[in-house]
Amino acid sequence: MNFEALQGVLEKVQPSVVFHLGSIPVTTTVVNTWIIMAILLPLAYLLTRRLSIVPRGAQHLLEMVAEFFYDLLESNMGKEGRKYLPLAGTLFIFILFLNLSWLIPGMKPPTTDLSTTVAFAVVTIVLVQLIGIKKQGLWGYIKHFFQPNPALFPLNVIEELVKPVSLSLRLFANMFGEKTVVAVLFLLIPLIVPVPVQILGIIMGLIQALVFSLLTVVYITSFVQGH
């Protein structure tokens, strides 16, 4: 593969500026995120406006997702864990749609941009800290960092600081790598090889959205249940 072809691949996966708001550049990452939000909001309304006691149609799928996270949260935190379903479920669905947006022709998935995954990770970890403070009180939250041994305080603090880095890099690296591989294969063998890779990409997008949500549940559990 020559330099021009490689540059073309990078252009396909890296965000580009679409327009400016004053001096602020608005990239494809932001625009594509808006598009996914514009798809999700009416879709959520259409899928939930006629819920029935006996599930039918798309309600089956919604209840399967909700039940999965209910069981996950309850197994980790007991009945109290169910109140965190909106957070875990919303993260899963939003990230999943962002991951799969690369199936839309010409769209660059926002999760292939590190700024998106960092934003998700930072907001999530901040929410986790706020949940910890609300659950344990400020003093209990501080004491949490001294458990199970006061000597571990520096390591516990470093662990919390590393969490957003780990969350953001894991999601970004997997989605960026997947999109890059598909773009390269499409240049080399345009019609045959990319299809199974795209199918694998769908599975990868699902797994990465699930992993992000699962880790969020684990982080919340560490504050609710302790180390």
N, C-alpha and C positions, 0 to 999 in steps of 0.2 A: 504494500500500500504506500503510495507516494505522499509527499507532504500536503499537497492540495486536498487529497482525499481525506487525510487525517484531520485537516482543518475543517473540512465539511462535516465530519462526524462530530467534532467539538461544537460546531455551530448548532447542530441538531439537538444537543443535550444541554448546552449552557443557556442561561437566560439572556434575553436581549431587551433593549429598551424599546418600548412601544410608543410612548409619548411622555411629555413632561407636564407636571403640574407646577407652574412657575419654574423654579430651579430644581425641583425634585423629579428625578427620573422614575417613571413607572414601568417596571419590567414585565415580561411575559409571566413571571412567577405570580405577580400580584393580579394581573388580568385574568390568568387562568384560574386562580383561586376564587376570584369573583364569579367566574363562569360556573365553577363547581358549586359554589354557594347558591347561585341562581337556579341551578338544577335541583339541589338538595331540598331547598325550602319548600317549593311547591310540591315536590315529590313526597316529602314528609307529610304535608297537609293532605294530599290525595290518598295516601296509604293509611292515614289514621282518622279520617273524618267519619268513617262508617264502621268503627270497630264493633264487633258483636261478641256475645258470650261464647257462642260456638264459632271458633275461628274458621275463616274461609279465604281462599285466594292468597294474596300477599301477606295477609295477617298471620298465616302459618309461619312464614319466614321471619317476620318481626318477632313473634313470640318465641321462636327458636333462639334467636339472638339474645332476647331479653332473659330467657330462661337459663341460657348458658352463663351469662354474667351474674344472674341471681345466684346460681349454684356456686360459681367461683367465689363471689364475695361472701356468701354465707359460710362456705367451707373454711374461709380464712378468718372471718371476723364475726361469725354468728349472724343472728337476725339483723343486728345493727349495720352490717355491711351492705344491706340492700339499699340504704339511702345514698350510697355512692354509685349506684347504677347509672344515673344521668351523666356523670363524669366519664366513667369507663366506657359506657356505650357510645357516647358522643364522640370521644376520641377515636374509637374503633371505626365507626361509620365514616367520619370525616376523613381520617387518614386513608381508609380503604378507597374512598372515591377519588381522593387526590392521587393515590398510587395508580389506580386503574385509568386515570384520565389520559394516559399515553395511548390508550386504544382509540381515542378520538383523533382522527387524522390531523396532523399539523400541530397538535397540542404538546407542549413540553410540561411534564408533570411537575407541579410545584415542589414535590418532595425530592426532586433531583437537584434542588437548590439548597445549599447548606443553611441559608438564612431562614428558610421555612422550617427546617427540622430543628434548628436552634431555638426558634421562637416557640415551637411546640414544646420542646424540652424545658425551656426556662419557665414558661407559664405553668406547665404541669408540676414542676418541682416547687415553684412558689405556692401553688395551691396545696400541695402536699404539706408544706411547712405550716400553712395557715390552718389546715385541718388538724395538724399535730398540736398547734397552740390552742385551738378551740377545744380539742378533746382533753388535753392534759393540763391546760392552763399554762401561763408563761413560765412559771417556775418548774412545773413538771416537764415542759418542753425542753428547758435547759438541762434538767437532770437526765433527760433521755440520752444526752451526749456523753454522760459519765458512766453509762451502763454497757456491759455488765461489770466493768472495772474502771475506776476513775483514770487509770493509766492509759486507757484507750480513747480518752477525750480527743486528742489531736487526730487520731485515725478516724473517729466518727465524724468529725467536722470535715476532714478531707473527703470522706465517703460521700457526704451530702453535696460537696462542691463538684465532685466528679460525676455525679448522677446525670446532670443535664448534658455533660460532654459525652458520656456513654450513650445516652438516649438519642441524641442528635446525630452523632457519627454513625451509629448502627443503622438508623433509618436512611440517612443520606447515602452512605457507602453502598448499601444493597440496592437502592433504587437507581442511583447514578450508574453503578456498574451494570445493572440489568439493561438500562436504556442504552448505554454505550455499546454493549455486546450486540444488541439487536441492530443498532445503527450500522455497526461494522459488518455484521453478517449480511445485512440487506445490500450493502455495497458490493460484497464479494459474491454472494449467491442470492440474487434479488427475490426469487419466487419460492424456493423450497425450504431452506434452512430456517429463516426467521419465524415461520409459522409455529413449529414446536417450541421455539425459544419464547415466543409470545405467550403461548399457553403456560409455559413455565413461569413467565413473568406475572401472569394472573395469580398463580399459586403463590409466588413470592410476595406480591402486593398484599394478598390476604394474610400471609404469615407475618409480614412486617407490621401490619396494622394490629394484628392480634398480639404480637410480642410487645409492642409499645403499650397497649392497654393492660396486658398482664403485668408488666413491670410497674406500671402505675399502681395497680392493685397491691402488689408486693410492697411498694414504698409506703402506701397508706397503712397497710397492715402493720408495718414495723413501728409506726407511731401509735396505732390503736391498741395493738396487742403487746408491743415492746419487743426487744431483741430476743 
